[in-house]
Amino acid sequence: MRRIAKILIICILTTPGIFVPIRDVLAIRYPGIAPKPYIISLSGQVLNANTNAPLSNVTLTIAGTNQAVTTNAAGIFTFNFPPLGPQIVFLDARTTTAPGSWPIFPIPANIKADENTFPAPIWLVPLDTANGTPLTASNFNPTTGQVLQTITVISPTAPGVSITIPQGTFMRNPWSTLRLGDILSITRVPSNRPPQPLPNNSIAGMMVIAQPGGILFSDASNNPVKVPMQFPNVSNEFTNGSQVSLFSALGGQFGTMVNGGPMTVQGGNIIPNMGTGISHFSCKWTPPSPPIASTNTGNNPQGLIDPSKICPLPIGSKVNPLDGNLIVEHVVAAHPALGNMQGPQLIYNSSTAYPHPVITSQANLTAGAPVPLATSVSLSVGGMPQGSPVFYQGSTQMTRQARTFDASNLLTGQYPYTLNLTNHYSVSAFSTVVSDNVLVNNKIRSPFGAGWDLAGLQRLHLDNQGNALITDGLGGASFFKFIAGAAVGQRIPIEDLIATNSGPQSRGIAMLLGAGNGTFSSQLLSQGTMIPHCRPN
C-alpha cells in the first residue's frame, strides 16, 4: 500500500513580496508519517469521597443527546466526539456496583475541539438514606406533587442542618419521577472533596448534598418558591449576629452558585432570614461574604506609565513614592544646532533596570459580614503564580494591598494578571478574583546601559495579537489594543489624523479623521467601513 507522499515545489523570489514558481518543478517523494487522528473527547474519573476508591459502572449521559457511557473499574469514563460548547453531563451513580445508595448529579462541561478532561476527580458520597425522610401517602401526593404534611429532612452526618418543606408546597423532579417510597436525604460532603471545585478555590466549613437531585419547589401555579434551610455555625467561626449567605449549586452548573439569600448567625446556628431558602435540591453551603475588591495597577494604571504624573520627591535625584522608582537625569555636553545649544539627555529609571511592577488593590467587607481571622492575597501573571500568598489580619475597615513581582525575564509588553483575595475563618474561606493587565517596561539590555535611555527616543513593541506598546526615553509607556476586524496595514490620511484621550475612565483613545477642511469626526476606517471610534484599551 502506497504511503502518503509530499511534493516540494521550489520557488524563486523576484519582486519583493512576490513568489514565482520556476518552470521546471522538482518533485521529491519520501515516506510520509501518518497524521495523528483528530479526536474530540471528554474524560474524567469518579471517586468515592470518603474512601478515595474508584466507582465503577456509574452511568453518565450528555443532556439532550443519546450519548451515554459508564465508568470502568478505575472509575474512568470517556465520551468520544461529544457535542461542542457548554454541556450538562448527568451522572447517575445509582448504577454503580459499590455498596450503598448513590446520588444523581449534573456537572457542567465546556467541550472544545480537542481532548477534554475534567480538571479534578468527581467526588461522590454514599447517601445517608438510613436517616432520610421517606415519601408516604400521608405526607406526599405523587400524582399532583403536593406535600400533604410538613416534611423535615435531617441527618446525623450533618448535625445542625435541616430542610423544612411546608405543607402545601409542590415538589417536581424533571430528572426522574417522584414516587412513594423515595427518600429525601441530606448527606455531608467532605469540605476538601466537593463533587466539583468550589468557585475561586473557596473552602466550605459545612457542605451537604440534598437528594434526590433535581427536585424543584413551587406553588400550585408552578411558580418557584423557597423552602427554609438551617445550618450550624461550625466551630462558632462566625460572630453572633453576623450575616452569611445560603448558596446552592445552580442546576448543572456547579461552578455557578445561586445565592438563596442572607442568613443570620445565632449562637451555634445559622438561621434563614425572611424570604431566604432553597428552590431545589443540590449541594448547599453557607459561605461568608467574599472581599469586595477593586484593583489599580500600581505604577501603571489604565495601560499607561507616565513619569510626569508621579509627583516625584526630590532627594538629589527623583523618587516615585508609589513604587520607589529612582530617576536620574544626565545631560551630555551641548552643541549648537539651528541657533540653539542642544545636548542629548540620558535618563535612568530603576524600575526599568530592575522591573518589579507594583500591583495594588483594596478590599472591604459587606455590611454585617463576620470579620475574618485573616485575609490573603495571591498574584498570578500570565497564568503563572508569583510567589506565595501574603496574609494579614482581618479587619472591618477597608484594607489596601500591594504586590510586586519579578518581571526581569519578561519582554516589554502588557500581561494579564489576577489577584485572588480570600477571607479566612477557622474552617471556611471565600474568595474574590479580580483581573486586569500590567505593563512591563524592561530595559535591562538597553544599549545605553541597564535602565538608561535617551530622552525623546520612542520605541514600538508589537505582540503576536497586533497590539502595540510605545515606550519613550523618559520611562513612559502607552498600550494600544488592536481592534479585531480592522484592516491590517490599511492606509489612513495621516495629515487629517488626530489622536486624543477619549475620557479618563475609557482607557482608550479616539481616532479623529478629517476631510482636510478643519472639521473632524470620531471615526476609524475598518475594512472600508467607517465605525464610530477606536477604543484600543
N, C-alpha and C positions, 0 to 999 in steps of 0.2 A: 504494500500500500504506500503510495507516494505521500511523503510528509509535506508540511507547509513549506513553501519556498518564498523567498523575498527577492525583489528586484531593486537594484540600486541604479538610479538614474543620475548620471554625472552632469552637472550644470556649470556654466561659466558665468562670471559676474561682469556685466558690461556697464551700462549706465547705472549710477548709484541707485540702489533700491530695486533694480530690475534683474531678475534671473532669467537667462535664456538657455534652454537645453541645447547641447551640441547635436550635430546632425546624426552622428553615429551613436547609438545607445549601447552601452556595455551592460549586459545582464549577468549578474553573478548569482548563482544558485548555491544555497547552503542549507543544511538540515535546520529546520525551524524548531522552536520549542513550543509545545502545546500550551496555549494560554490557560491561566487559572480559571476554572469555571466561575461564572458570575453567580453568586449565591446571595439571596436575601433571606435572612433567618432571624428568629428571636429565641434566645435560650435563657435558661435560668435554673435555679435549684431551690427546692422546697425542703425545709428542715424543721424538726421538732424544736421549738424554742426552749423547752425545758431540758431536753437531753442532748441536743445537738445531733440527733440521729436523723438520717435522711428519711423522707416519707415517700414511699413507692405507691404506684397506682393512683396518684392524685390526678383527677381529670381537669384539664384546662381547655377553655373554649374562648375564641375571639368573638366578642359580641357582634351580632349581625352577620356572621358567616357560619359555614358548616365545618370550619377548621377546628379540630379537637385533637389533643394529644394527651398522653399520660406520662407520668414520671417513671423513670426506670428505678432499679434497685438503689442507685446512688442519689435518688431524688431529682435527677436532672431531666429536663424536657427541652424539646426543640421544635419550633414551628418553621417549616420550610416555605418560603415565598408567601409570607403573610401580607395582608394589605398594608400599604404605606400610610404614614401620618399618625395622628393621635388615635389610639385604640384602647378599648377596655377588654382586659383578659379576665374572664370569670374562672375562679379557682374553686373547684368543688372537691374538698378533702374528705367528703363522706364516703368516697370510693376507695380510700386508702386501706391497705391491709394492716396498718398499725392499730393496736387496740385503742378503744375509746371512741368518743363522739367528736367529730371534727367539723369545722365551720365551712360555710360558703363565703368567699371573699373576692371582691373585684379589685384588680390592680391596674394602674394606668401604664401605657407603653407608647412612646413616640417612636414609631418604626421608620428607620431611614433605609435607603437603598444600599444596604451593607449587612454585615453580620452583626446583629444587635444582641447585647447581653445585659440582663438586669444588673445594676451596679452592686447589689448586695443580695444575700440569700433572702428568700421569702420565708420568714419565720412564722410558724403557726403553733398554737397551743391547743391541747385537747380541752373540749368544753366541759365546764362544771355543770353537767345536766343533772347530776345527782341532787344538787341543791337548787335546781331551777324550778320554775313555776309552770306546771302543765296547763294546757288549754283544755277546759272541760265544758260540758254542756251547761254548767251553771255560771261560768264566767265569760263564755265566748260563743257567738253565733257564727259558725263557719260559712253560712250562706250569705249573710249580709256583711260580715266582718266586724260587727258591733261588739264592744266589750260590755257584758251584762253586769259584771261586778268589778269594782276597782281591783286592779291587779298590781301587786308589788313584787318586784324582782330583786333578790339579794343573793349574795354568795359569801361564804366564809373565806374564800380565797381572796376576796376584795372587801375586807371589813370596812364599814362606813359608806360603801357605795350602794345606792338604791335607785331604782326607777319606779315611778308610780304612774300607772296608766289609768286615768279616771274612768269611771262608769260613763258610758255614752260615747266614748272615743271609738273611732273606726280604725281597724288595722288592716292594711293590704300589703301584699308582698308581690311585686312584679316579677320576682325571680322564681318563686315557687308558691304553690297554693298552700295557705294555712289550713291545717286540719285539726280536729280534736285529737288530743294526744301529743301534739307538737309541744316542745318545751322551750319556754322563754328563759334565757340564762345570761348571767354575767360571769365573765372569767377574767382574772387579772393577767395582764401581759407583762413579761419581764421588760423593765424600762430600757434595758440596753439591747433588746431584741424585738422591736416592733415589726409588724408584717412588712412595712416599708420604712425607710428612713424618714424621721420627722423633718419638717421644714427647717432649713438652716442648721441642721445638726443639733436641734434642741433636745433636751432630756426631760422626760415626763417623770414626776415623782410618783404618780399613780396613773396607769393607763389600763383600761378594760376594753374588752370586746363584747358587745351585746349581740346575741344571736337569737333566732335565725336572721342572718344578714339580709338587708334589703327591706325590712318591714317599714312601712310608711304610716304615719299617724295623720288622720284627717277627721273632719266633721261629717255630718250626714250628707252635705253637699259636695263632699270630696275636696274641701278647702284644707290646705295643710294646717295642722295645729302642732303645738309643742307640749310635751308632757314633762313634768319636773323630774330632775335627776339630782341626787345629792352625792357629794364626795367627802372623803376625810381630809383633814389638814395634816398630811403625813409629817410626822416628827415635829408638828407645830412649827413648820418652817415659815408660814405666813403670819404676820402680825394680826391680832384680833381687830376686826372692823375693816380690814383692807379688802380691796376688790380684786378678784381674778376673773377669768373668762372660762366659759364652758365651750370646748372645741370638739368638733366631730370630723371624721374623715368624710369628705363630700362625695357621695356616690362611689364611683370607681376611681376618683382622683385622690388617692391617699395623700399625695404631696400637697393637695389643696385642702385647707382646713376651713370649715364654716363656723363662724362664731355664733353660738347659741344664746349669747347674752351675758351680762355680768352676774357674778355670784359674790356673796359676802362671807368673809371668814368669821365664824362664831365659835371661838374656842377651838375644839378639836374637829369641827365640822365646817364644810363649805356649803352654804345654803343658797339655793337659786333665788334671785330677785324676782319680783313680779314680772311675768312675761318671759322669763328665761326658761329654757328647756331644750329638749331634743326633738327633732322632727322625724328621725329614722334610727334604725339600729345599725351601728357600725362601731369603729373604735372611738373611744371617748377619753378626754383628759382635760385637766384644768390648769393650764399654764398661767403664770403671772404675765403681766404686760411686758412686751419686749421694750428695749430702749427706743425712745423717739429720737431718731438720729438724723443729722444733716451733715454734709461734708463740704469742705472747701479745700482746694488743692494747694494748701500752704503757700509756698513761694511762687506758684504759677497757676493762679485761679483762672477759670474760664478760658483755658487754652492759650494763655498769654503770660510771658515773662517780660516785665517792663521795669528795668532798673531805675527809671526815672520816678517811679511811684512807690519806692520802698522806704522813703524818708530815712536815708542812711544817717548814722550817727558818726560825726567826725571824731576820730581818735588818732589824728595824724594822717591816717588813711580814712576809708569809709567802711562802715559795717552795717549790714542789714540786720536789724534787731530780731526779725522773724526767724531767719534760718542761720544767722551767723556768717553770712557770705562776706568775705573780706574783699574790698575793691581797692586796687592800686592803679594809679594813672602815671604814665611816664611819657613825657613829650620829648621826641628826638629833636636834635638841632634843626632850627627852622632854615628855610631857604626862600629867596624871592620868587614869587610866581604871580603873574598878572598884576604886578604892582603891590602885592601884599606879601608879608613874610608868613610862610606856611610850613608847618612841620608835622610829620606823621605822629599820631598819638597811640601808644600801646596801652592797652587796658588789661588788667589782671582781675579775674573773678575766681575766688577759691572754690565756689560752687561748681564751676566747670572743670577745674583742675582735680577736684575730688567730688564728683557728682553724687550727692546723697540728698535727693529731694525730700522735702518735709510735707507730709500729708496730714491735715488737721480735720477734726470733726468735733461735733458737740452732741451731747445726749442728755435726755431728760426722762423723767417718769411721767406716766399718765396720772391724772388726778385719782387719788385713792389707792394707787398700786402699792403693794408691800415693798419696803426698802430692801434691796438685795444685800447679801453679805459682801459681795464683790461684783465688780463689772470688769470684763476683759475686752480687749480689742486686739484683733489679729489682722494682718495685712497680706494680701496676695497681689502680685503684679504680673500681668500677662499669664495668669493661671498658676504661677509659682509662689508658694508660701515664702514670706520674708521674715524669717526668724520665728521665735515662739510668741504665743500670746502674752500681752502685758496686762497684769491685773492691778486694780486699785480698789480702794474701799468704796462700797456702795454709798450713795448719798441721795437725799431728797432734792438737792439743788442741781442745777444744770452743771454738767461736767464737760470739760474740754480735753480732747485727746490730740496728741501729736505723734505720728510715727514717721520714721525715716528709714530708708533702705539704701543699700549699696548698688548704685547704677553704673559702677565703673566699667562693667563688661557689656553694657548696653550701648548700642549706637544712638546717635542723636535722633530723636523722634518722639512720637506720642504713644503711650502704652496704657491699656486699660487696667484698672485696679479695682479691688473690692475690699471693703472694710467690714469685718464681722464683729459687731458689738453684742456682747452677751451679758445678761443679768444672771448671776449665780445665787442660788439659795442652797439650803442644806441638802436638798435632794434634787430639786428641779433646776432647769436652766432654759432660758428662752432668748432667742437671738433676733437681731435685725441686721440685714445686709444692705449696705449702700455701695453703689458703684459709680465710678467716674473715670476720667483719664488724667494722666500726669505727663508733663513734658520733661524730657531728659535732654539737657544740653551738655554733651560730652566733648570737652576739648583737651583731654589728656594727651592726645597726639597732635596737638596744634603745631603747625610749622614754626610758630613764634615761641614755642615752649608751652608746657602744660599750663592751661588756664589763661594763657595770653592770647590776645587778638588785636587786630588793628581797627581803630575807630573808623566807622564809615564803611567797613567791609561787610557785605552781606553774603550769605551762602544759602543755596536752595537744596533742601533734602527731600527727596521723593521716596515714598514707600511703594510696595507692590500693589496697593489699592488705589494708587493715583493721588493720594493725599500729599499735601505739601507742607513742609515746615521751613520757615525762613528764620535764620539766626543772624544776628548782627554782631559787630565787633564790641559793642558795649555790654554784651552778655544777654541781650534780649532775644526772645523767640516768639514767633506767632505761627499758629497752626491753621491750615485751611483744608477743609474736608472736600474731597471730590464728590460732586453730585452724580448719583447713579443716573445713567441715561444721557448725560451731557456728552456732546461730541468731543472726542479726544483730539486735541490739536486744532480745533476749529478756530479760524481767524476772526477776531473782532476788531472794530476800529479803535485802536489804542488812543488816537488823538481825541476821541469822543468818550473816553472811559474815565469814570471817577469811581473810586472805591472808598466807601465810608463805613463807619460803625453803624449798625442798624439798631442800636439801643444797648444800654448797659447790661440788660438781662438776656439779650438774644444770643450771645456767644457766637456771633457771626458778623458778616459784612454784607453790604448791599452793593451790587454792581449797577451803576447808573450809566446807561447807554444813551448817547445823544445823536442828533442828526446834523451837527455842525451849526446849529442856529442858536446855540446858547441855552436851549431847554433840554432837560434830561428826564427820563422816566426810569423807574426801578425795574430793570429788565435784564434778562440774560438769554443769549442765543443758546438753544439746546436742540441740536439736530434740526436746525432750520425753523424751530418754533420758538416764539417769544414766551417766556414763562415769567411769573410775577417778579421774583427776585431770587437771589442766591443766598442761602443760609449755610455757609460752609461748615460751621461748627455748632 
